[in-house]
Structure formats: C-alpha cells, structure tokens
Amino acid sequence: MSEFDSSVPHIARVYDYWLGGKDNFAADRELGERTLQAYPNLVFSVRANRAFLARTVRFLTADMGIRQFVDIGTGIPTANNTHQVAQRVAPDCRIVYVDNDPIVLSHARALLASSPEGACAYIDADLRDPEKILAEAAHTLDFTKPVAVMLIAVLQFVGDDAEASGIVNRLMDACVPGSFVTISHPASDIDAEQHTEMVRRLNQDVAEKATLRDRAGVARLFDGFELVEPGMVRAVKWRPDTDLEAASPAVLWGGVAAKP
C-alpha cells in the first residue's frame, strides 16, 4: 500500500466527511468545514451525487440489461455502492472499482462483498491511466459484452478538456456497441459565485485540483454517444425518484449515454 500523510487532506476523505462518514482525518475535516462555509449547499450536492449513482446503476441494470460495470474514482465505501445497487437487481452483475487513494484501497474489502453469483474487483489505478484500468478490468469483465463505465464526479480532476474527452473516448473504445457511459460533474454555471469560491478553497489544499465545467462543457464529454432521456441535465432531474429529490439545490450536471 502507498504511504500517505494524514496531515494533508485528500479529496476522497474530504468527500467522506461531507457525507457524514468517519474515514477521515483532522486535516480533511478542517478543509471540509472551510469549503462548507463557502458553499453550505455543498452537502446537497454530495448526497445528490450518490443518489444519481444509485438511480443510474438501477436503470442500467433493470432497464438496459447491463451486467458489467467499471466504477472509476469510487471513493470510500458508503451506502448503495455500485455492486450493492446492481446486484439487488441482478445478482450475477460483475463490478470493477478503480481508485488511487490508499485509504480507499484499505477499505477495498467492503467493495468486494459480491453476491455469490456475481463478482467484484478493485484496481489501484489513476483515472489518467485508462490502459491500465482496461487491462486489469479485463481479468473480471468480458469486454465482448456491454459494459457500463461510471465516471461519477471524477472528471473534474482532469482540467484539460481535450484530455478529459480523450479518457472517456479511450475507455469507451474498449467497449462494444450497447455499452454505456455515465457522467456526473460539478457545475460552473449553477450558483456560480459560491460554488467557485468553494472549489478555490478546496484546490488550495488538495493535490487533485478540481475544474468546474458549464453545461456545454459537460455535454461535450458525451460527444459521439447517444444520450438517453432526459439527456444531459441537472443530476437531480435525471429520473428522480421523488419530487423532493428533484428539488435539491445540487450543483451537478449528469447524464447517461449509449455507445452506438
């Protein structure tokens, strides 16, 4: 396992703090509080992001028949992880998790609690290394069959637009037609002033700098793929389960698209 310095905040542990988790250190909590002071509604966004993950995985499994998932930038395990949602619908689902934080790695066993009929695996890799992700995922997944690539609130850590699109395209190039890509991304054009200040504070202290994108910028990440209804929208408006869920002030764009 890679060594880490608990005095340096890490985005996975700050995110865990925002979600009310316990797998974080004092530095993570301090940064979490400073960012919340800049943008108190941030809590709604992190919760909405988890809800978006659950809704999209459920949709892909139940409605689209997907049985294989690659979840990149999974973060510290919490409720309704991808395999839990998918395997509740279809116990034979196979899931590969990808992250590069040693704290997440230390909790990987919680992400490997697959149903007997299915499978779970964990890859210690960076989003920017799609070749390694694909090579290692192939030990668990069959890329001759459809795969859902989950990029949930992770592409903001790739600041260059062309690089971010290139990562999406490389991952999807390895997938057969009928595969899907799911993306959620923090918005630069919703509550712009407060959200931008929150990210500025975050970027002062974490190694993984975040870049907000507007609706058009996130939509470009789906270029070449076929968005399913309702398209690329505020994440809380993507097939919400309740009116309350849809009314959340979360500052995220999100969508699901098929590879034609």
N, C-alpha and C positions, 0 to 999 in steps of 0.2 A: 504494500500500500504506500502511496505517496505520502510524504510528510507534509504537515500543514501547520500554520502558525495561527493559533486561536485568537491572537490579538489583532489579526487582520480580518475584517469582515468578508464574508463570501456570499454571493447573491443567493445561492441555494439555501443557506442558513438564514439569511435575512428574510427570504420568502417564507421559510418555515415559521419564523417569528410572526410575520404578518398574518399567517394562517392560524396563529394561536398554538403552534407546536412547541415542543420542548427541546428539539435537537439544534440548539444554537448557543452561542457564547455571548459574553457581555458586550463585545465589540459589535456583534450582529444586532443585538437588542438596542444598543445605543444608536446605531445607524438607522435601524428600523423606526425608532421613535422620531429621529430628526426628519426623516422622509415623510412620516405621517403628519408631522407638524406643518410641513409644506403643503401636503395634499391629504387631508383626512379621509377623503373618499377612496383612497387607495385600497382600503380594506375591502370595499365592494368589488374592486377590480380583481383582486387575487381570488376572492371567493367565486366571482362570476367566471373566472378562467377555469377553475376546477369544474364548475357546473357545465361549462361549454365542452370540456373534455369528456365528461360523462355522457352528455347528450349526443355528441358526435360519434363516440365509440358505440353507443347503443344503436344509433341509426345505422352505422356501417355494418354492424353485426346482424341486427334484426331485419333491416330493410334491404341492404345491399349484399348480404350473404358473405361478407368478409370474415375470414377466419385467421388472418395473419396480420400482425401489427408490428411496426417499428416505432417506438416512442423515444424521441431524441430530446435530451435535456429534461429527463423525467423529474429531477429534483428528489428531495427527501420524501419517502413514502408517507402518504396520508390516507384519508378515506377515499374510496372509489378510485383506486388506481386502475390503469387501463385493463390489466388482466382480470380484475375483480368484476368490472362492468361487462367486459366481453364474455367472460366465462359464465356469468349468470345467464346470459342469453344462449350461448353455445359453449358447453364445457370443453370442446375439442379445440378451442382457439389457442394459437401459439403467439407469444408476445416476446419481443426482444426490447429490453430497455437499454438506453445509452445515456451515460453522463460521465463527466470527468472530474467530479468533486470527490475527494476521499471520504468525506462524511456520508455522501450518498452511497458510495461503494461499501462503506461499513454497514449500511442498512440494506444491502442488496438482498440478503436472505428474505427480507419481508416482501421483496418484489419477485421472489422465486417460488412463492407458495402457490404453485399452479394446481388446478384440478388434475386428477389422475389421467383424464382423457387428453388434456392439452399439454402445453409446455411453456416455460418461461426461462429466459436467459438474460444475463446482464453483461454489457460491454463497457469497459472503461475506455472511452474514446471521446474525442472532441468533435463537435458539430462540423468544424472546418476540415475534417478528415473523412469525407464520405467513402473513400476507397476502403479504409479500414473498417468502417461501420458495415459496409455491404459485404465485405469478405467474411467478417466474423458472424454477421447475421445469417449468412448462408448455411452455417452449421445447424441452425434451428429452423429456419424458414425455407420454403420451396419457392424460389423466385420464378418458377414456370407457372405459378398460380398467383392470383391477385393478392396484393399486399396494401395495407393502409399505412402511409407514412404520416406520423403525428409530429408536428412542429408547433408545440403549444407554448406560446410566449418564450421563444428562444431565438428567433431570427433577429430580434433587436440587438443581439450581441454581435452581429455582423454588420458593421457600419457601412460598408460599401455596397451600394445597391446591386451592382453587377455581380459581386461575389455572392451575395445572398441569393440572387436568382440562379446563379450557377450551381450553388449547393442543392437547391430544390430540383433543378433540372438533372443534375448528376444522379441524385437519389432515385428520381422517377425514371430515368433512362434504364435503370436496372430492373424496373417493374414492368410487368406485362400490361397490355390494354385491359381496362376494367379495374385497375388499381386506383387508389385514391390518395390525395394529399390533403391534410387538414392543417390549417394555419390559424393561430391567433397571434395578435401583435398589438402592443401598446400604441395608442394614437397620439399624433402630434396636433390634431385638429379638433379634439374634444377637450373642453376645459383646458385649453392650451397653456395659459399662463401658469396656473398652479401645477399642472402635470409636468411642464417643462422644468419648473423650479425643483420639483421632487426628484426628477431624473438628474438634474445638475448636482444636487446633494449626494445622490447615490453614486454618481460617477467620480466624485471626489475621493471615495474611499474603497471602491471595489476594483479589482483588476479587470473584470469583464465590463467594459463600458457599454452602456445602452444607447441606442439611437432610435428615437421615435420616428414613425412614418405616418404620413397622412393617408386618407382613404385610397387615393390614386396610387400611392407608393406601395401599399399592401396589395392592392388589386393586381399590380404588375407582377407580383410574385406568383400569381396564378396563370400568367400568360402561357398559352399553349394547352391549357387544361379546360375541362368543361365544368363550370360551377353548377352545383345542384341548388335547387331552390332552398332558401330565398336569395341565394347569391352571396356576395361578399358584403356583409352588413355589420352593424354593431353586434358584438358577440352575444349580448343578452337578447338580441332579436332573432338569433338563429334557432328556430324551432323551440321556443321556450316552453317549459312545462306548465308554467303558471303566469298570470298577469303580473304578480309581484316580482317574479324573476325577470320578466321583460322590462320592468320599470326601474331596474337597478341603474345607478349612475356610472356604471363601469366604463372605463375609457379604453376599450379594446375593439379592434376590428377582427372579424373572423369569417371563415368560410371553409367549405369542403368542395373539392373538385375531383372529377374523374379523369383518368388518362384515356384519351380516345383510342 
